[in-house]
Amino acid sequence: MDLVELKEKQTLGREEAAGRLREIADELASGNDIVMERDHLRFVARVPDEVQLKIEFEIEEDGAEFEIELTW
Protein backbone atom coordinates (compact mmCIF):
# COMPACT_ATOMS: atom_id res chain seq x y z
CA MET A 1 0.00 0.00 0.00
CA ASP A 2 1.24 3.49 -0.84
CA LEU A 3 1.98 5.94 1.95
CA VAL A 4 -0.12 9.08 2.02
CA GLU A 5 0.98 11.80 4.37
CA LEU A 6 -0.35 15.31 4.76
CA LYS A 7 1.10 17.70 7.30
CA GLU A 8 -0.47 21.00 8.15
CA LYS A 9 1.12 23.77 10.17
CA GLN A 10 -0.52 27.17 10.51
CA THR A 11 -0.39 30.17 12.75
CA LEU A 12 -3.88 30.87 14.05
CA GLY A 13 -5.49 32.89 16.77
CA ARG A 14 -6.41 30.88 19.86
CA GLU A 15 -10.15 31.05 19.02
CA GLU A 16 -9.53 29.97 15.40
CA ALA A 17 -7.47 27.01 16.59
CA ALA A 18 -10.26 26.02 19.00
CA GLY A 19 -12.76 26.25 16.14
CA ARG A 20 -10.65 23.97 13.95
CA LEU A 21 -10.38 21.43 16.77
CA ARG A 22 -14.18 21.57 17.20
CA GLU A 23 -14.69 20.91 13.48
CA ILE A 24 -12.44 17.84 13.68
CA ALA A 25 -14.18 16.64 16.86
CA ASP A 26 -17.61 17.09 15.24
CA GLU A 27 -16.54 15.01 12.21
CA LEU A 28 -15.23 12.30 14.52
CA ALA A 29 -18.33 12.28 16.77
CA SER A 30 -20.81 12.17 13.89
CA GLY A 31 -19.33 8.96 12.52
CA ASN A 32 -18.13 10.67 9.38
CA ASP A 33 -14.75 10.20 7.81
CA ILE A 34 -11.95 12.64 8.56
CA VAL A 35 -11.51 14.76 5.44
CA MET A 36 -8.75 17.21 4.52
CA GLU A 37 -8.48 19.09 1.26
CA ARG A 38 -5.28 20.55 -0.19
CA ASP A 39 -4.45 21.83 -3.68
CA HIS A 40 -7.60 20.40 -5.27
CA LEU A 41 -6.95 16.99 -3.67
CA ARG A 42 -9.27 15.41 -1.12
CA PHE A 43 -7.84 13.08 1.54
CA VAL A 44 -10.34 10.82 3.32
CA ALA A 45 -9.62 8.55 6.28
CA ARG A 46 -12.25 6.08 7.43
CA VAL A 47 -12.32 6.09 11.22
CA PRO A 48 -13.41 2.94 13.11
CA ASP A 49 -15.61 3.00 16.20
CA GLU A 50 -12.55 2.74 18.49
CA VAL A 51 -9.32 4.72 18.24
CA GLN A 52 -6.21 5.18 20.37
CA LEU A 53 -5.82 8.67 21.82
CA LYS A 54 -2.41 10.02 22.82
CA ILE A 55 -1.93 13.41 24.46
CA GLU A 56 1.46 14.98 25.14
CA PHE A 57 2.08 18.22 27.00
CA GLU A 58 5.59 19.64 27.25
CA ILE A 59 6.67 22.85 28.95
CA GLU A 60 10.18 24.15 28.33
CA GLU A 61 11.93 27.43 29.01
CA ASP A 62 11.37 28.71 25.48
CA GLY A 63 7.76 27.58 24.99
CA ALA A 64 5.20 24.81 25.32
CA GLU A 65 3.81 22.06 23.11
CA PHE A 66 0.43 20.31 23.33
CA GLU A 67 0.01 17.42 20.93
CA ILE A 68 -3.06 15.30 20.25
CA GLU A 69 -2.71 12.11 18.21
CA LEU A 70 -5.37 9.63 17.11
CA THR A 71 -4.37 6.28 15.63
CA TRP A 72 -6.27 3.22 14.46
VEXFIRO-569648 format. One record per atom (N, C-alpha, C): residue in three letters; atom name; z, x, y. Coordinates in steps of 0.02 Angstrom, whole numbers, plus 50000, padded with zeros to 5 digits. Layout:
BEGIN
[node ALA, CA, [Z, X, Y]] ...
***
This chain:
BEGIN
[node MET, N, [50000, 50042, 49941]] [node MET, CA, [50000, 50000, 50000]] [node MET, C, [50000, 50044, 50062]] [node ASP, N, [49962, 50024, 50112]] [node ASP, CA, [49958, 50062, 50175]] [node ASP, C, [50021, 50051, 50216]] [node LEU, N, [50040, 50102, 50252]] [node LEU, CA, [50098, 50099, 50297]] [node LEU, C, [50075, 50070, 50364]] [node VAL, N, [50113, 50022, 50388]] [node VAL, CA, [50101, 49994, 50454]] [node VAL, C, [50165, 50004, 50493]] [node GLU, N, [50159, 50036, 50550]] [node GLU, CA, [50218, 50049, 50590]] [node GLU, C, [50202, 50035, 50663]] [node LEU, N, [50246, 49998, 50695]] [node LEU, CA, [50238, 49983, 50765]] [node LEU, C, [50305, 49996, 50799]] [node LYS, N, [50304, 50039, 50847]] [node LYS, CA, [50365, 50055, 50885]] [node LYS, C, [50356, 50030, 50955]] [node GLU, N, [50409, 50002, 50982]] [node GLU, CA, [50408, 49977, 51050]] [node GLU, C, [50468, 50004, 51088]] [node LYS, N, [50454, 50031, 51146]] [node LYS, CA, [50508, 50056, 51189]] [node LYS, C, [50492, 50036, 51260]] [node GLN, N, [50537, 49999, 51291]] [node GLN, CA, [50526, 49974, 51358]] [node GLN, C, [50589, 49983, 51399]] [node THR, N, [50581, 49985, 51463]] [node THR, CA, [50638, 49981, 51509]] [node THR, C, [50639, 49910, 51536]] [node LEU, N, [50694, 49875, 51523]] [node LEU, CA, [50702, 49806, 51544]] [node LEU, C, [50769, 49797, 51579]] [node GLY, N, [50773, 49745, 51618]] [node GLY, CA, [50838, 49725, 51645]] [node GLY, C, [50882, 49700, 51587]] [node ARG, N, [50946, 49701, 51596]] [node ARG, CA, [50993, 49679, 51544]] [node ARG, C, [50978, 49608, 51522]] [node GLU, N, [50965, 49562, 51569]] [node GLU, CA, [50951, 49493, 51552]] [node GLU, C, [50885, 49486, 51515]] [node GLU, N, [50834, 49525, 51534]] [node GLU, CA, [50770, 49524, 51499]] [node GLU, C, [50779, 49548, 51427]] [node ALA, N, [50817, 49600, 51418]] [node ALA, CA, [50830, 49627, 51350]] [node ALA, C, [50865, 49574, 51308]] [node ALA, N, [50914, 49540, 51337]] [node ALA, CA, [50950, 49487, 51301]] [node ALA, C, [50902, 49431, 51282]] [node GLY, N, [50856, 49414, 51327]] [node GLY, CA, [50807, 49362, 51312]] [node GLY, C, [50762, 49381, 51255]] [node ARG, N, [50740, 49444, 51253]] [node ARG, CA, [50697, 49468, 51198]] [node ARG, C, [50735, 49465, 51132]] [node LEU, N, [50798, 49485, 51132]] [node LEU, CA, [50838, 49481, 51072]] [node LEU, C, [50847, 49409, 51049]] [node ARG, N, [50855, 49362, 51097]] [node ARG, CA, [50860, 49291, 51079]] [node ARG, C, [50795, 49265, 51047]] [node GLU, N, [50739, 49286, 51074]] [node GLU, CA, [50674, 49266, 51046]] [node GLU, C, [50668, 49289, 50973]] [node ILE, N, [50687, 49351, 50960]] [node ILE, CA, [50684, 49378, 50892]] [node ILE, C, [50732, 49340, 50847]] [node ALA, N, [50793, 49328, 50871]] [node ALA, CA, [50843, 49291, 50832]] [node ALA, C, [50819, 49220, 50817]] [node ASP, N, [50787, 49187, 50865]] [node ASP, CA, [50762, 49120, 50855]] [node ASP, C, [50707, 49119, 50801]] [node GLU, N, [50662, 49168, 50802]] [node GLU, CA, [50611, 49173, 50751]] [node GLU, C, [50643, 49181, 50682]] [node LEU, N, [50692, 49224, 50678]] [node LEU, CA, [50726, 49238, 50615]] [node LEU, C, [50763, 49176, 50590]] [node ALA, N, [50799, 49142, 50633]] [node ALA, CA, [50839, 49083, 50614]] [node ALA, C, [50796, 49024, 50593]] [node SER, N, [50737, 49018, 50622]] [node SER, CA, [50695, 48960, 50608]] [node SER, C, [50656, 48967, 50543]] [node GLY, N, [50662, 49024, 50510]] [node GLY, CA, [50626, 49034, 50448]] [node GLY, C, [50555, 49057, 50458]] [node ASN, N, [50536, 49069, 50520]] [node ASN, CA, [50469, 49094, 50534]] [node ASN, C, [50463, 49168, 50518]] [node ASP, N, [50403, 49191, 50517]] [node ASP, CA, [50390, 49263, 50510]] [node ASP, C, [50409, 49297, 50575]] [node ILE, N, [50420, 49362, 50572]] [node ILE, CA, [50428, 49403, 50632]] [node ILE, C, [50357, 49424, 50652]] [node VAL, N, [50340, 49411, 50714]] [node VAL, CA, [50272, 49424, 50738]] [node VAL, C, [50275, 49468, 50800]] [node MET, N, [50234, 49520, 50801]] [node MET, CA, [50226, 49563, 50860]] [node MET, C, [50152, 49570, 50873]] [node GLU, N, [50133, 49568, 50936]] [node GLU, CA, [50063, 49576, 50954]] [node GLU, C, [50055, 49635, 51001]] [node ARG, N, [50006, 49677, 50987]] [node ARG, CA, [49991, 49736, 51028]] [node ARG, C, [49916, 49749, 51027]] [node ASP, N, [49887, 49759, 51085]] [node ASP, CA, [49816, 49778, 51092]] [node ASP, C, [49771, 49734, 51049]] [node HIS, N, [49778, 49669, 51055]] [node HIS, CA, [49737, 49620, 51020]] [node HIS, C, [49747, 49622, 50944]] [node LEU, N, [49799, 49653, 50920]] [node LEU, CA, [49817, 49653, 50850]] [node LEU, C, [49880, 49613, 50840]] [node ARG, N, [49885, 49578, 50785]] [node ARG, CA, [49944, 49537, 50770]] [node ARG, C, [49976, 49563, 50706]] [node PHE, N, [50039, 49583, 50711]] [node PHE, CA, [50077, 49608, 50654]] [node PHE, C, [50126, 49553, 50632]] [node VAL, N, [50124, 49537, 50568]] [node VAL, CA, [50166, 49483, 50541]] [node VAL, C, [50206, 49510, 50482]] [node ALA, N, [50271, 49499, 50483]] [node ALA, CA, [50314, 49519, 50427]] [node ALA, C, [50348, 49456, 50400]] [node ARG, N, [50338, 49444, 50337]] [node ARG, CA, [50371, 49387, 50304]] [node ARG, C, [50443, 49408, 50290]] [node VAL, N, [50490, 49367, 50311]] [node VAL, CA, [50561, 49384, 50304]] [node VAL, C, [50592, 49339, 50250]] [node PRO, N, [50623, 49370, 50199]] [node PRO, CA, [50656, 49329, 50147]] [node PRO, C, [50720, 49296, 50173]] [node ASP, N, [50749, 49255, 50131]] [node ASP, CA, [50810, 49219, 50150]] [node ASP, C, [50870, 49266, 50161]] [node GLU, N, [50870, 49324, 50128]] [node GLU, CA, [50925, 49373, 50137]] [node GLU, C, [50897, 49439, 50160]] [node VAL, N, [50931, 49469, 50209]] [node VAL, CA, [50912, 49534, 50236]] [node VAL, C, [50974, 49578, 50241]] [node GLN, N, [50964, 49643, 50247]] [node GLN, CA, [51019, 49689, 50259]] [node GLN, C, [51021, 49702, 50334]] [node LEU, N, [51081, 49699, 50362]] [node LEU, CA, [51091, 49709, 50433]] [node LEU, C, [51132, 49773, 50443]] [node LYS, N, [51106, 49817, 50485]] [node LYS, CA, [51141, 49880, 50501]] [node LYS, C, [51149, 49884, 50577]] [node ILE, N, [51209, 49897, 50599]] [node ILE, CA, [51223, 49903, 50671]] [node ILE, C, [51255, 49971, 50683]] [node GLU, N, [51229, 50008, 50730]] [node GLU, CA, [51257, 50073, 50749]] [node GLU, C, [51272, 50072, 50823]] [node PHE, N, [51329, 50100, 50841]] [node PHE, CA, [51350, 50104, 50911]] [node PHE, C, [51376, 50174, 50923]] [node GLU, N, [51343, 50211, 50967]] [node GLU, CA, [51363, 50279, 50982]] [node GLU, C, [51376, 50286, 51057]] [node ILE, N, [51432, 50319, 51073]] [node ILE, CA, [51447, 50333, 51142]] [node ILE, C, [51454, 50409, 51149]] [node GLU, N, [51415, 50437, 51195]] [node GLU, CA, [51417, 50509, 51208]] [node GLU, C, [51428, 50519, 51282]] [node GLU, N, [51438, 50581, 51301]] [node GLU, CA, [51451, 50596, 51371]] [node GLU, C, [51393, 50576, 51417]] [node ASP, N, [51332, 50582, 51393]] [node ASP, CA, [51274, 50568, 51436]] [node ASP, C, [51243, 50499, 51426]] [node GLY, N, [51276, 50455, 51387]] [node GLY, CA, [51249, 50388, 51379]] [node GLY, C, [51274, 50356, 51315]] [node ALA, N, [51246, 50297, 51300]] [node ALA, CA, [51266, 50260, 51241]] [node ALA, C, [51203, 50233, 51206]] [node GLU, N, [51211, 50218, 51142]] [node GLU, CA, [51156, 50190, 51103]] [node GLU, C, [51183, 50136, 51058]] [node PHE, N, [51150, 50078, 51059]] [node PHE, CA, [51167, 50021, 51016]] [node PHE, C, [51104, 50004, 50977]] [node GLU, N, [51106, 50010, 50912]] [node GLU, CA, [51047, 50001, 50871]] [node GLU, C, [51058, 49946, 50820]] [node ILE, N, [51010, 49901, 50814]] [node ILE, CA, [51013, 49847, 50765]] [node ILE, C, [50952, 49856, 50719]] [node GLU, N, [50964, 49855, 50654]] [node GLU, CA, [50911, 49864, 50606]] [node GLU, C, [50916, 49812, 50551]] [node LEU, N, [50860, 49778, 50537]] [node LEU, CA, [50855, 49731, 50481]] [node LEU, C, [50807, 49760, 50430]] [node THR, N, [50827, 49758, 50367]] [node THR, CA, [50782, 49781, 50314]] [node THR, C, [50782, 49730, 50258]] [node TRP, N, [50729, 49730, 50219]] [node TRP, CA, [50723, 49687, 50161]] [node TRP, C, [50673, 49715, 50114]] 
***
